[in-house]
Structure formats: structure tokens, C-alpha cells
Amino acid sequence: MKNKFFALLAVGGLMAAASSAQAQYGYNPFEIGASGGIAFPNGDLGNGTNTGYNIALAVGYRPQYTPLAVRAEAAYNQFGFSGGGGNINIPSFTGNIEYALPLGMSFSPYVIGGAGLYRPSVDISGGGNAAENHFGWNAGGGVKIPFSSSFKTFIEARYNSVSVNGGTLNFVPITFGVMF
């Protein structure tokens, strides 16, 4: 009787391991994606510029069975001067950590934050273009929306802050994106 119990336990364990292995076989932890949206200037940047836009490309690594993921992003933000005659461009290259909030819903809220290199420049119509590298950081959140099983869509808002000589450039892009 003991031998049958151990045999059934062993078979059950093998079936569970095979099921787990099959689920892991189809999982790819690497992601690539793009996003775009509207960017709102705040603080010093908001004095004299209009609402702008944001576009970004991202690569990420999302291990299975953990709420943490890492994401590297290259983004471009542009804000026009209120009186016309030029704009402020802010490309950035950041590393971010994402934490999925375990709420058990069909959509998945998350928080995200990171830091990196921002390269603000002023482009004046008929004039020069001065660009400098500066350290910056970002923090925010978003929600993943399950429209398809082959890719993930998300809506996200993040506060960005860049320290520059004589002030701080703050802005909040609200973006829609996809991750494959």
C-alpha cells in the first residue's frame, strides 16, 4: 500500500513538473516596444513653452513569476516656445524598474521609475542649437490593458525631472504604447 502511495505521488510530481516546464517553454522574458503621447511642461520648463509630445522605444526583461521587470528606454520630447520661433528638445536614455501591483484584475496597474542621461537643447529658428548632457530621473505609473495575447498595450504617465544650470526642467508625458 505504501509503495502505491509513493508511486502515485511520484507520478503526480512528474505531471506537475512537465506542466510547469511546458508553460516555461513558451515564455519569452525579453520585450521590445514603442510608445507616444502628449507631454506637459511644468515648473521652469512650463514658463514659456507649450504642451509638447513624447515618443519612445524600449527594451525590457521581465522574469516569469515575479512582479519586477527592468526597462531601458530612449525617448524624445519636444516643447515649442509660447511665442513661436523655436523649441526645446529633450532626448533621454534611461534605465527603469517596473513593479506590477498584485491586484488580481484583468488589467495590470504598475509603478515605474528610473534615472539616466537627458540631453536638453534649445533650437531657435534661424539660430544655433546648444545641447548639454544632464542627469535626470523619472517616476510614475501605468496600467497594462489586455487587448491581445500576442502583445501588451499600456497607458502610462511619468514625472521627469532634469537638473540644468540655473534651474530644473520638469515635464509629464502621458503615453500609449505596445510591448511585444
C-alpha positions as YAML, in Angstrom:
chain: A
units: angstrom
residues:
- id: 1
  name: MET
  ca: [0.00, 0.00, 0.00]
- id: 2
  name: LYS
  ca: [2.86, 2.39, 0.86]
- id: 3
  name: ASN
  ca: [4.55, 1.66, -2.48]
- id: 4
  name: LYS
  ca: [1.37, 2.55, -4.43]
- id: 5
  name: PHE
  ca: [1.05, 5.80, -2.50]
- id: 6
  name: PHE
  ca: [4.67, 6.76, -3.29]
- id: 7
  name: ALA
  ca: [4.22, 5.74, -6.94]
- id: 8
  name: LEU
  ca: [1.10, 7.93, -7.25]
- id: 9
  name: LEU
  ca: [2.90, 10.80, -5.53]
- id: 10
  name: ALA
  ca: [5.86, 10.44, -7.91]
- id: 11
  name: VAL
  ca: [3.60, 10.35, -11.00]
- id: 12
  name: GLY
  ca: [1.73, 13.42, -9.74]
- id: 13
  name: GLY
  ca: [5.01, 15.24, -9.17]
- id: 14
  name: LEU
  ca: [6.25, 14.37, -12.67]
- id: 15
  name: MET
  ca: [2.99, 15.59, -14.21]
- id: 16
  name: ALA
  ca: [3.21, 18.88, -12.32]
- id: 17
  name: ALA
  ca: [6.86, 19.32, -13.37]
- id: 18
  name: ALA
  ca: [6.02, 18.58, -17.02]
- id: 19
  name: SER
  ca: [3.15, 21.08, -16.95]
- id: 20
  name: SER
  ca: [5.41, 23.72, -15.42]
- id: 21
  name: ALA
  ca: [8.16, 23.03, -17.98]
- id: 22
  name: GLN
  ca: [5.66, 23.35, -20.84]
- id: 23
  name: ALA
  ca: [4.45, 26.72, -19.51]
- id: 24
  name: GLN
  ca: [8.05, 27.95, -19.21]
- id: 25
  name: TYR
  ca: [8.98, 26.73, -22.70]
- id: 26
  name: GLY
  ca: [6.60, 29.19, -24.37]
- id: 27
  name: TYR
  ca: [7.60, 32.16, -22.19]
- id: 28
  name: ASN
  ca: [10.00, 34.80, -23.54]
- id: 29
  name: PRO
  ca: [11.23, 37.22, -20.84]
- id: 30
  name: PHE
  ca: [12.54, 39.79, -23.36]
- id: 31
  name: GLU
  ca: [10.33, 42.63, -24.56]
- id: 32
  name: ILE
  ca: [10.61, 45.38, -27.15]
- id: 33
  name: GLY
  ca: [8.14, 48.19, -27.64]
- id: 34
  name: ALA
  ca: [7.26, 51.73, -28.57]
- id: 35
  name: SER
  ca: [5.08, 54.50, -27.17]
- id: 36
  name: GLY
  ca: [3.99, 58.01, -27.93]
- id: 37
  name: GLY
  ca: [1.83, 60.72, -26.48]
- id: 38
  name: ILE
  ca: [1.44, 64.23, -25.19]
- id: 39
  name: ALA
  ca: [3.93, 65.89, -22.81]
- id: 40
  name: PHE
  ca: [3.03, 68.61, -20.32]
- id: 41
  name: PRO
  ca: [5.81, 71.03, -19.25]
- id: 42
  name: ASN
  ca: [5.93, 72.00, -15.55]
- id: 43
  name: GLY
  ca: [7.95, 74.42, -13.41]
- id: 44
  name: ASP
  ca: [10.75, 76.30, -15.17]
- id: 45
  name: LEU
  ca: [10.05, 74.47, -18.44]
- id: 46
  name: GLY
  ca: [6.36, 75.41, -18.28]
- id: 47
  name: ASN
  ca: [7.30, 79.12, -18.20]
- id: 48
  name: GLY
  ca: [7.45, 79.98, -21.88]
- id: 49
  name: THR
  ca: [6.72, 76.64, -23.59]
- id: 50
  name: ASN
  ca: [3.62, 74.94, -24.89]
- id: 51
  name: THR
  ca: [2.40, 71.39, -24.41]
- id: 52
  name: GLY
  ca: [4.62, 69.07, -26.45]
- id: 53
  name: TYR
  ca: [4.93, 65.46, -27.49]
- id: 54
  name: ASN
  ca: [6.86, 62.34, -26.50]
- id: 55
  name: ILE
  ca: [7.96, 59.28, -28.48]
- id: 56
  name: ALA
  ca: [9.97, 56.38, -27.05]
- id: 57
  name: LEU
  ca: [11.48, 52.99, -27.85]
- id: 58
  name: ALA
  ca: [12.02, 50.44, -25.09]
- id: 59
  name: VAL
  ca: [13.62, 47.06, -24.46]
- id: 60
  name: GLY
  ca: [12.88, 45.12, -21.33]
- id: 61
  name: TYR
  ca: [13.48, 41.98, -19.34]
- id: 62
  name: ARG
  ca: [10.53, 40.52, -17.41]
- id: 63
  name: PRO
  ca: [11.34, 37.31, -15.50]
- id: 64
  name: GLN
  ca: [8.46, 34.90, -15.14]
- id: 65
  name: TYR
  ca: [6.66, 34.65, -11.76]
- id: 66
  name: THR
  ca: [7.99, 37.94, -10.36]
- id: 67
  name: PRO
  ca: [6.38, 41.39, -10.23]
- id: 68
  name: LEU
  ca: [9.69, 43.14, -11.06]
- id: 69
  name: ALA
  ca: [10.95, 43.99, -14.55]
- id: 70
  name: VAL
  ca: [13.69, 46.22, -15.97]
- id: 71
  name: ARG
  ca: [13.27, 48.51, -18.96]
- id: 72
  name: ALA
  ca: [15.81, 50.58, -20.93]
- id: 73
  name: GLU
  ca: [14.31, 53.45, -22.91]
- id: 74
  name: ALA
  ca: [15.31, 56.02, -25.49]
- id: 75
  name: ALA
  ca: [12.79, 58.87, -25.58]
- id: 76
  name: TYR
  ca: [12.40, 62.19, -27.38]
- id: 77
  name: ASN
  ca: [10.36, 65.10, -26.02]
- id: 78
  name: GLN
  ca: [9.74, 68.42, -27.76]
- id: 79
  name: PHE
  ca: [8.13, 71.63, -26.48]
- id: 80
  name: GLY
  ca: [7.54, 74.72, -28.65]
- id: 81
  name: PHE
  ca: [8.11, 78.24, -27.33]
- id: 82
  name: SER
  ca: [4.89, 80.06, -26.41]
- id: 83
  name: GLY
  ca: [5.73, 82.99, -28.71]
- id: 84
  name: GLY
  ca: [6.95, 80.75, -31.54]
- id: 85
  name: GLY
  ca: [10.40, 80.96, -33.05]
- id: 86
  name: GLY
  ca: [11.82, 77.67, -31.81]
- id: 87
  name: ASN
  ca: [11.55, 74.78, -29.39]
- id: 88
  name: ILE
  ca: [13.19, 72.86, -26.59]
- id: 89
  name: ASN
  ca: [14.12, 69.25, -27.35]
- id: 90
  name: ILE
  ca: [14.85, 66.74, -24.58]
- id: 91
  name: PRO
  ca: [16.11, 63.33, -25.74]
- id: 92
  name: SER
  ca: [16.75, 60.86, -22.91]
- id: 93
  name: PHE
  ca: [18.29, 57.45, -22.30]
- id: 94
  name: THR
  ca: [17.08, 55.90, -19.04]
- id: 95
  name: GLY
  ca: [17.12, 52.67, -17.10]
- id: 96
  name: ASN
  ca: [13.90, 51.90, -15.22]
- id: 97
  name: ILE
  ca: [12.47, 49.38, -12.78]
- id: 98
  name: GLU
  ca: [8.82, 48.40, -13.04]
- id: 99
  name: TYR
  ca: [6.79, 46.81, -10.24]
- id: 100
  name: ALA
  ca: [3.44, 45.18, -11.09]
- id: 101
  name: LEU
  ca: [0.85, 45.76, -8.38]
- id: 102
  name: PRO
  ca: [-0.69, 42.39, -7.43]
- id: 103
  name: LEU
  ca: [-4.37, 43.35, -7.51]
- id: 104
  name: GLY
  ca: [-5.70, 40.30, -9.40]
- id: 105
  name: MET
  ca: [-7.59, 42.33, -12.01]
- id: 106
  name: SER
  ca: [-7.96, 41.80, -15.77]
- id: 107
  name: PHE
  ca: [-5.86, 44.93, -16.32]
- id: 108
  name: SER
  ca: [-2.50, 45.26, -14.54]
- id: 109
  name: PRO
  ca: [-1.51, 48.51, -12.79]
- id: 110
  name: TYR
  ca: [2.19, 49.14, -12.13]
- id: 111
  name: VAL
  ca: [4.64, 51.72, -10.82]
- id: 112
  name: ILE
  ca: [7.81, 52.62, -12.69]
- id: 113
  name: GLY
  ca: [10.85, 54.76, -12.02]
- id: 114
  name: GLY
  ca: [14.43, 55.23, -13.06]
- id: 115
  name: ALA
  ca: [17.27, 57.56, -13.95]
- id: 116
  name: GLY
  ca: [19.60, 58.33, -16.79]
- id: 117
  name: LEU
  ca: [21.03, 60.79, -19.27]
- id: 118
  name: TYR
  ca: [18.93, 63.67, -20.59]
- id: 119
  name: ARG
  ca: [20.27, 65.95, -23.34]
- id: 120
  name: PRO
  ca: [18.18, 69.14, -23.48]
- id: 121
  name: SER
  ca: [18.79, 71.57, -26.32]
- id: 122
  name: VAL
  ca: [17.30, 74.86, -27.48]
- id: 123
  name: ASP
  ca: [16.58, 75.11, -31.20]
- id: 124
  name: ILE
  ca: [15.92, 78.72, -32.22]
- id: 125
  name: SER
  ca: [14.56, 79.38, -35.71]
- id: 126
  name: GLY
  ca: [17.36, 80.90, -37.78]
- id: 127
  name: GLY
  ca: [19.82, 80.46, -34.91]
- id: 128
  name: GLY
  ca: [22.01, 77.96, -33.12]
- id: 129
  name: ASN
  ca: [21.39, 74.77, -31.21]
- id: 130
  name: ALA
  ca: [23.05, 74.30, -27.81]
- id: 131
  name: ALA
  ca: [22.91, 70.82, -26.25]
- id: 132
  name: GLU
  ca: [24.33, 69.58, -22.94]
- id: 133
  name: ASN
  ca: [24.20, 66.25, -21.08]
- id: 134
  name: HIS
  ca: [22.49, 66.26, -17.68]
- id: 135
  name: PHE
  ca: [21.39, 63.69, -15.12]
- id: 136
  name: GLY
  ca: [17.65, 63.20, -14.65]
- id: 137
  name: TRP
  ca: [15.13, 60.87, -13.08]
- id: 138
  name: ASN
  ca: [11.53, 59.79, -13.61]
- id: 139
  name: ALA
  ca: [8.75, 58.21, -11.57]
- id: 140
  name: GLY
  ca: [5.17, 57.33, -12.34]
- id: 141
  name: GLY
  ca: [2.74, 54.59, -13.08]
- id: 142
  name: GLY
  ca: [0.61, 52.97, -15.67]
- id: 143
  name: VAL
  ca: [-1.81, 50.24, -16.48]
- id: 144
  name: LYS
  ca: [-1.48, 47.34, -18.92]
- id: 145
  name: ILE
  ca: [-4.61, 46.66, -20.90]
- id: 146
  name: PRO
  ca: [-5.15, 43.14, -22.34]
- id: 147
  name: PHE
  ca: [-6.27, 43.82, -25.95]
- id: 148
  name: SER
  ca: [-4.29, 40.89, -27.44]
- id: 149
  name: SER
  ca: [-2.42, 37.78, -26.35]
- id: 150
  name: SER
  ca: [0.47, 38.46, -28.77]
- id: 151
  name: PHE
  ca: [1.41, 41.89, -27.35]
- id: 152
  name: LYS
  ca: [0.77, 44.08, -24.31]
- id: 153
  name: THR
  ca: [-0.67, 47.59, -24.51]
- id: 154
  name: PHE
  ca: [-0.22, 50.19, -21.81]
- id: 155
  name: ILE
  ca: [-1.12, 53.72, -20.79]
- id: 156
  name: GLU
  ca: [1.46, 55.46, -18.65]
- id: 157
  name: ALA
  ca: [2.25, 58.82, -17.00]
- id: 158
  name: ARG
  ca: [5.67, 59.71, -15.59]
- id: 159
  name: TYR
  ca: [7.08, 62.79, -13.91]
- id: 160
  name: ASN
  ca: [10.54, 63.62, -15.35]
- id: 161
  name: SER
  ca: [12.99, 66.00, -13.67]
- id: 162
  name: VAL
  ca: [16.27, 67.20, -15.20]
- id: 163
  name: SER
  ca: [18.67, 69.48, -13.30]
- id: 164
  name: VAL
  ca: [20.24, 72.06, -15.60]
- id: 165
  name: ASN
  ca: [22.40, 75.11, -14.98]
- id: 166
  name: GLY
  ca: [20.18, 77.66, -13.29]
- id: 167
  name: GLY
  ca: [17.03, 75.54, -12.94]
- id: 168
  name: THR
  ca: [15.13, 72.34, -13.40]
- id: 169
  name: LEU
  ca: [13.24, 71.05, -16.43]
- id: 170
  name: ASN
  ca: [10.14, 69.13, -15.32]
- id: 171
  name: PHE
  ca: [7.59, 67.50, -17.58]
- id: 172
  name: VAL
  ca: [4.97, 64.76, -17.55]
- id: 173
  name: PRO
  ca: [4.39, 62.70, -20.69]
- id: 174
  name: ILE
  ca: [1.16, 60.71, -20.88]
- id: 175
  name: THR
  ca: [1.74, 57.93, -23.41]
- id: 176
  name: PHE
  ca: [0.09, 54.94, -25.05]
- id: 177
  name: GLY
  ca: [2.35, 52.08, -26.07]
- id: 178
  name: VAL
  ca: [2.77, 48.44, -27.03]
- id: 179
  name: MET
  ca: [5.28, 45.82, -25.90]
- id: 180
  name: PHE
  ca: [5.99, 42.63, -27.86]
...
